[in-house]
Each structure stands twice: as structure tokens, then as C-alpha cells.
Amino acid sequence: MKLKKIATQMILALPLATLAFSSAAMEKVTLKLAHNLDTSHIVHQTWAQMAKDLETESGGKMKLRIYPGGQMGGPRETLELLQNGALDMTKAMANELEAFTPAYSIFSLPYLFKSDAHFKAVIHGAVGKEMMEEIKQKGFFPVAAYVGGTRSFYAKKAIHSPADMKGMKIRVITTPTTIKFIELLGASPVSIPFGEVYTALQQGVIDGAENNEPSYVQTRHVEVAKFYSDNQHSAVPDYLIVSNKAWARLSDEHKAVLEKVFRKSEQNQMKAWDELVLESKKEAEKAGATFIEVDKEPFRAALRPLYDEFKNDPARGPWITKVEEVAKEISQ
């Protein structure tokens, strides 16, 4: 009996012993991550901490070298580098991944998400994981998703409903979806480089724009557009993208460590983002901004034709149905 007990204990201890041995025998790896964000951006700061966590969790065997500020180009260039195996990781917004698979185009659809909890349940849940797998055939895939808040309108006059937007010129990131979206609300979509929005607002070339609260403050658009209508029409995640070639050359031990620090980075970024939004609202109000709580239903009603178009599309419709199912699950 004593020998049997000892044997059982040895068997139970085997996975731990194997793990310890594997960790000690893990090969040294340095991964390269390039993105176009400033070092002050929350996502960059999240990755800077992730680099430290990676080194700690791997016992110094794994390192992450970060190239911020567009040193290797914008998302288009860095995604190409991933496909060629010349770079290991990069950052891309969901709308920058639309060109590779229709799954990510659903994030362009206004009012798809019922709440912040719904949005997070999608990007961090089973549907989000399925979307990550969907794009693998392109040579890369997302391994972590980060929140970017909700985008709302801000303008030189108050916007309470779509009726207030009639005839207004609104700067948007021009895609077929955003153009139709603005037109359905009675306004005119205007394509202007992001860096020129401040001057365009100041000179009356445009009447308003749309973005989240931190961007509204950090760009100083709050100085020339004093009304922020909290209509929350869209939520677009950022993704950490890894090259298929980079992932394939990693051992299971390497991947396990990375998965751990990826999940931790998501939690860290969500917390930091929520804090930044609160701080940004306070700064905006000090600068003279007025935040307007609006009834979202008139906006949703005006955009119903766009929603129906997406829902009836054979490529995008099934993804919208999956997102709707998540909303039902979290409401139960």
C-alpha cells in the first residue's frame, strides 16, 4: 500500500516536474512588435508592461522588442511585413482588417452592440475567438483584443437627435458604411485627414466629427467643438496581431506564456481605458464642453436600412446573428 501511495504521488507530480523542466529548457526568443501609436497611448503603455510581464513569466527566456510611432510604417505596411515573416506582431483596428475578411466589417455597423458589457462579451468571448481564427489564412491572426470606448458625435452645435444633424458636414473615416451611415442621419460625410480636423472645425469647413472622449480631449478638438453628444454609435476594438510564421516557430511552452500575458494585458488595458475616459470627461468639462445625454432610439430607427442591408448580406449576416445571440445570453 505504501509503495502504491508513493507511485500515485509520483504520477500526480509528473506534470509539474515536466513543466518545470520544460520552463528551464525553454529556448530564448525575442519577438518584434511594431505599431503606429505614440508612446503616450494606452495600448502602447499596455504593451510596454506586457513586455516586462513576458520576461518575468518566462524567467528571462522571452523578450518583446517594441517599435512604436510608425517606425516600420502604418498598419497596412506592418501587416504586409507579418505576411512576409519579416515582423512578428503589429496592431490593427477592426476596420483595418475588413479588407481581409468580412467578419470584421460588422464593427462598422452603428448600434450593433447593446451595451459595453455586450461589446466586451463579443470581443473576448467565443465569437471573438472565432473571428480571430477566420483570418488565419491571410498569414496572420489576432491574439488579443483591446477596447477603444465608444465613438460619438461632437460639434459646434448641440446634437440631440438625427433632426439636429440635417445639413451638417461631419468628418468621418470614409468607408462605404460610414458614408451611408452619415447620409441616413441627414448629414453630409466629409473626408479630411485626422490631423486637419481641428483647423477644419475652426474655419467652418466641417460642423462636427466623431470619436471617443480621450481623443476629443487629446486632439484639442474640445476647443473648437464644445458639444459632445453621447450617442455612442459604434465601438471598434484594437487588436494585437501575430504572424502565422512567428507563431509556428514557437514551442508550446512559449505559447502558454504568451497566452497568459495576452490575457493579463487585456484586463490591464480595460481598466486603464475606463479611468482615462473619466479623466477625459472632467478635462473636457473644465475646457467648457457640454456633454449631452441623448435618446439612442431615433438614431437606431434612422439607421435601420443600413442594419437590414448588413443582416441580409450572406457574408456579414451570420456574424451579426452571432453577436445578437451573445446579447441574449448575457441578458438572461
N, C-alpha and C positions, 0 to 999 in steps of 0.2 A: 504493500500500500504506500509505503514511504517513497519507494522508487517511482511508483506511478504518479504520486503527487509532484515529485521533482520534475518528472518528464513533462507533466501538464504545464507546470510553471515555465519550463524552458520553451515550450511551444508558444505559450502566450507572449513570452518575451521576445520571440523571434522577429516580429515586425518592427519593434522598437530598435532592436540591435541592428537590423538591416538598414533602417532609416538612418541611424547614427553613422553606420559605416558608409552609406551612400553619400550622406552630407559631407563626411570627411573626405571622401574620394571625388567629390564634385569638381569638375574641371572649371577653370577660371574663364569667365565670359564677360565681355564688355559690349553692351548694346548702345547703338546710336539713335537718339531721338531728336528730330529737327521739327520745328514748328514756326509759325509766323507771328506768334504773340509776343507782346512786350513782357519783360521780366516782372513787371508790377501786376500782371494779370493773375487772377486767382488760379486759373488752370495751370499756368507755368509754376506758380508757387506750390501747387499741389504736387506737381511732378518733381520739383526740387526736393520736396520732403520724401516723395516716393523713392527717389534715388538713394537717399540716406537709409530708408527702411529696407530697401533691396540689399544694400551692402551689409546691414546688420543681420537680416534674416538668413542671408547666405553665408554668414561667417567670413565676409570679405571676398567670397569667391565670385560674386556677381556685381558688376558696376553698370551704371547708366550714365552715359555722356550726353548732355543736352546742348543743342544748338538753337537758341531762341531767336526771335526777331527777324525771321525770314532769311537767315544766313544761307540756307540752301534753297531758297525760293518759297513761293506760296504753296497752298495745298495741292494745286494741280501738278507742280513740279515735284514736290516731295512724294506724292502718290506714285508718280512715274518712277521715281528712284526706288520705291518699295517694290514695284513690279519687276524692276531690273535687278533687284537684290543688292543695290548699292547703298541702301539705307534700311535700318531695322524697324523704326517706328516714326509715326508722324501724327498730326492732329487734323481732323476734318469735321466740319459741321455736317449735319444730316443732309442739308440741301446741296452740299458739295459731293455727296455720294449718290444723288439721284441719277447722274449720268451712267452709273454702273449697274443699278438695279432699281426697278420701280418701287420696291418696298419702302425706300427712304423718302419717296416723294410725298407720302402721307403726312409728313411733318409740316408740309407747306399748306395743308388744309386748315383754314381757320376754325376754331372751336371744335376740334376733334376731341380734345380732352375735357372731361367734365370738371376736373379739379387737379390741383397739384399732386395729390395722392394718386390719382389715376395715371397721370403722366409718369410718375416715378415707378409705379407698378408695371407699366409697359416697358420702359427702357431698361429696368433692372430685373424684369421677370422673364417668364418663358417666351413671350412674344419677342422681347428684345433679343434674347439669345438666338431665336430662330432667324431674326433679321441679320444677326451677325454671321450666321452660317450661310445665309443666302448669297453673300457677296464673295465668298472664298474663291470661287472660280476666276475672279479677276486678279488674283495674285496677292491679295491682302484681305484682312478682316478686322473688325473692331474687337477689342478685348476689354474695354471699359467705357462706360457712358457717364457723361457729366451734365448736370443741369445748367441751364443758362437763363433761368427765370422765364417770365412771360413777356411777350412784346405787346406794347400798347401804343396808341397814338399820342403824340404831343404836338401842340400847335400854338399859333399866335392868338387863337380864339378858343373858347371852350367848346368841346365836343361832348354832347350828352347822348346823342342818338345819330343814326345814319342821316337823318334830315339835316343835321348841322353840317354834314360833310359835302352837301351838294355844291358843286362848282369849285371845291377846294383842290389845290395842287399838292399831292402828297408824295414825298420821296420814299421809294421802296427799293429793295433788292429786286431787280426786274427778272422775273420768270413768268412763263405763261400763266401760272396760278396766281401770282401776286397782282399781275396786271388785271386779270378778270375780277379778282377779289376787290380791288380798289374801285373798279368801274361799277360793280354791283352795289357798292355803298354810295354811288353818286358822285365820286370824286375822280380826279384825273391822276393816274400814276406818272411819276416823273423819275427818269433815270439820271442820277447825279452821283459822281464818286463820293464815297463817305466823307473824305477829307474836305469836301467843298460844301457840305450841308450847312455848316454854321453861317458862312457868307451868304448862301442862297436864302436862308431864313431871314437873315439880317436885311438883305436887299429886296425881299419880297418875291424872289424868283419862285419860291415854293411857300406854301402856307403851313406845312407841317411835315412830320416824319414819323417813324415808328421804331421803337426799340425798348429795351428793358431799363429799369431805373438807374442802375450803375452806369450804363453807357450814357444815358441822358445827362447825368452829372459830370462824368469824367470828360466828355467831349465839350462841355460848357454850353451845350445846346439849351440848357435851362436859362441861360442869359437872354436868349432871343426867341424862346417859345415857352411862355410862362404857364401854359395849361397842359397838364398831363392827365389824360383821360384813361382811367384804369380799366379799359375794356378787355384786356388780356386775350387778344385774338389768336395768338399762337405761342407754342413752346417748342423750341428747336434745340436738341441736345448737341453737345460736342462729343467727339469720340477719340479715343486713343486707338490708333490703327497699327497693326503689326504686319510685316511682310510674311507671306507663306514660307519663303525660303529661310528667313530668320527663325521662324517658329520650328521648322522641320529640323534644324540643326541643333536644337536644344534637347537636353535629356529630360526624362520625366521629372527628375529632381529639380532641374532648373524651372520647368513649367509650374511645378507645385509652389515654389517660392514666389514666382511671378503672380500666380493667381491670388495668392494671399495679399501681396502688396497692392495689386489692382483693386481688390475689394475694399481694402483699407483706404485707398486714395479716393474712391467714390464717396465713402462716408465722410472723409475729411473735407472734400470739396463741397458737398451738400451743406454741411454745417457752416463753412466759411461763406458760401454764397448767401445763405439766409441772413447771416449777420451783415454782409455787405449791403443787401437790399434795404435793411432797416436803417443803416447808416446813411445810405444814399438819399433816402426819403427825407431824413432830417436835414441833410445838407441842402437839398433842393428847396425845402420849405424856408430855410434861412435865406436862400437866394431869391425868395419871392415867388416860388412856384405854387400853383394851386393844384392839388390832386382831386380829381373828380371821380366819384364812385358812380358807375353807370349801370343801367339795366342791360344785361347782355342779350336778352331775348330778341329785341328788334334787330340787333346785328346778326344774330343767328338766322332769323327769318329772311333777312335780305340776302344772305349768302346760301340759302337753301339750294338754288340751282347749281352752284359750284359743288356742294356736297353731293347732290344727286349724280352729277357728272362723274365724280370720283367713285361713288358707290357702284355705278353701273359699268365702270371700266373693268375688263376682265383681269388686268394685271394688278390694279390697285384695290379694287373692291374687296377681295378676300382679306387683305390686310386690315382694311377698315373694320370689317366684321370681327376680326380677331381682337382689335382694340376695343370695340364695343362690348365684347364678351368679358374683357377684363373689368370694365366699368360695372357690369352686372355682378361679377364675382366679389368685388370689394365693397359693394353696397349691401350685400347680404349679411 
